[in-house]
Amino acid sequence: MPAAAIVAQSLSKNYGGTDVVWAVKDLSLRVERGERVAIVGKSGSGKSTLLNLLAGMDHPTAGELTVAGRNLHQSTHQEMARYRLETVGVVFQAFQLIPQRTALQNVELPLLLAGIHRQQRQARAREALAQVGLSHRLTHHPYQLSGGEQQRVAIARALIHAPQLVLADEPTGNLDSATSDDIVSLLSKLCEEQGTTLLLVTHDDDVARRTCRRTIRMSDGRICPADSTPSPLQPPERTH
Ligand SMILES: Nc1ncnc2c1ncn2[C@@H]1O[C@H](COP(=O)(O)OP(=O)(O)OP(=O)(O)O)[C@@H](O)[C@H]1O
């Protein structure tokens, strides 16, 4: 069996307060290295919470979570920070670019944080922007770019440090349908070329089918057991 990128066992996350909310509940999941998996489900079903746990931005309340061989449930804050820097890349619905920085500066940021020398990080950022078709927009600021171009910059930023795992949370939510098609195709292609594992949250079953070989559906913090939506072009796979 190939090495797993993600192994979650009885993973749970709750939010306290007077009424405790179990955003993720007793969830078990295995994703192989290089797999592309879509996560669909109604609003409030726990998709973003699961992604936040995988991104190392939140700690599980219970259960075990291993990503690229790292036990996230046992990691210290320092180890989590290192994990976020080295192992994972995230693409958000709202792009989350820094407005005061150019496209090039936004893309080189993960390398800056990793302490990579200026010349090397600029060369790699140029290359990453070329891969997303934006060599002609290096010095543009986010407000000077279209939504699709901003998301391309965000994709270049997410992939520049060659992460093992890319998490995309509704990356086409702010884009029209033609641009959405381009963006998910690009993301899928780059992940495939680099052997990167991709988890894509989307409300669009069509996007899920076209981009990923496996779709998991969440409901009330859990994965629906008998749900799989294999692409008509590809053979069916297991559900989770
Ligand atoms: N910080 C928080 N404090 C309390 N409850 C929260 C918090 N974050 C999320 N929740 C609750 O956890 C549940 C799952 O939320 P989550 O954002 O993961 O859902 P989602 O499937 O991503 O929804 P959407 O599609 O609307 O983004 C919801 O009931 C939500 O209200």
The ligand as an SDF file (V2000), in Angstrom:
LIG
                    3D

 31 33  0  0  0  0  0  0  0  0999 V2000
  -15.1130   29.2780   16.1100 N   0  0  0  0  0  0  0  0  0  0  0  0
  -16.2840   28.6570   16.2260 C   0  0  0  0  0  0  0  0  0  0  0  0
  -16.9920   28.7210   17.3730 N   0  0  0  0  0  0  0  0  0  0  0  0
  -18.1550   28.0580   17.5080 C   0  0  0  0  0  0  0  0  0  0  0  0
  -18.7250   27.2980   16.5380 N   0  0  0  0  0  0  0  0  0  0  0  0
  -18.0610   27.2110   15.3670 C   0  0  0  0  0  0  0  0  0  0  0  0
  -16.8230   27.8710   15.1360 C   0  0  0  0  0  0  0  0  0  0  0  0
  -16.4100   27.5890   13.8820 N   0  0  0  0  0  0  0  0  0  0  0  0
  -17.3630   26.7900   13.3420 C   0  0  0  0  0  0  0  0  0  0  0  0
  -18.3400   26.5630   14.2240 N   0  0  0  0  0  0  0  0  0  0  0  0
  -19.5440   25.7140   14.0180 C   0  0  0  0  0  0  0  0  0  0  0  0
  -19.0920   24.4460   13.5980 O   0  0  0  0  0  0  0  0  0  0  0  0
  -19.9350   23.9190   12.5760 C   0  0  0  0  0  0  0  0  0  0  0  0
  -19.1130   23.5840   11.3360 C   0  0  0  0  0  0  0  0  0  0  0  0
  -18.6290   24.8000   10.7860 O   0  0  0  0  0  0  0  0  0  0  0  0
  -17.7360   24.8250    9.4650 P   0  0  0  0  0  0  0  0  0  0  0  0
  -17.3360   26.2420    9.2250 O   0  0  0  0  0  0  0  0  0  0  0  0
  -16.6620   23.8270    9.5920 O   0  0  0  0  0  0  0  0  0  0  0  0
  -18.7880   24.3410    8.3630 O   0  0  0  0  0  0  0  0  0  0  0  0
  -18.6650   24.3520    6.7690 P   0  0  0  0  0  0  0  0  0  0  0  0
  -19.1640   23.0280    6.2950 O   0  0  0  0  0  0  0  0  0  0  0  0
  -17.3040   24.7550    6.3710 O   0  0  0  0  0  0  0  0  0  0  0  0
  -19.7200   25.4950    6.3930 O   0  0  0  0  0  0  0  0  0  0  0  0
  -19.7320   26.5210    5.1430 P   0  0  0  0  0  0  0  0  0  0  0  0
  -19.9720   25.6820    3.9160 O   0  0  0  0  0  0  0  0  0  0  0  0
  -20.9090   27.4070    5.4440 O   0  0  0  0  0  0  0  0  0  0  0  0
  -18.4340   27.2510    5.1310 O   0  0  0  0  0  0  0  0  0  0  0  0
  -21.0240   24.9580   12.3460 C   0  0  0  0  0  0  0  0  0  0  0  0
  -22.1640   24.5850   13.0650 O   0  0  0  0  0  0  0  0  0  0  0  0
  -20.4280   26.2220   12.8940 C   0  0  0  0  0  0  0  0  0  0  0  0
  -21.4270   27.0970   13.3890 O   0  0  0  0  0  0  0  0  0  0  0  0
  1  2  1  0
  2  3  1  0
  2  7  2  0
  3  4  2  0
  4  5  1  0
  5  6  2  0
  6  7  1  0
  6 10  1  0
  7  8  1  0
  8  9  2  0
  9 10  1  0
 10 11  1  0
 11 12  1  0
 11 30  1  0
 12 13  1  0
 13 14  1  0
 13 28  1  0
 14 15  1  0
 15 16  1  0
 16 17  2  0
 16 18  1  0
 16 19  1  0
 19 20  1  0
 20 21  2  0
 20 22  1  0
 20 23  1  0
 23 24  1  0
 24 25  2  0
 24 26  1  0
 24 27  1  0
 28 29  1  0
 28 30  1  0
 30 31  1  0
M  END
$$$$
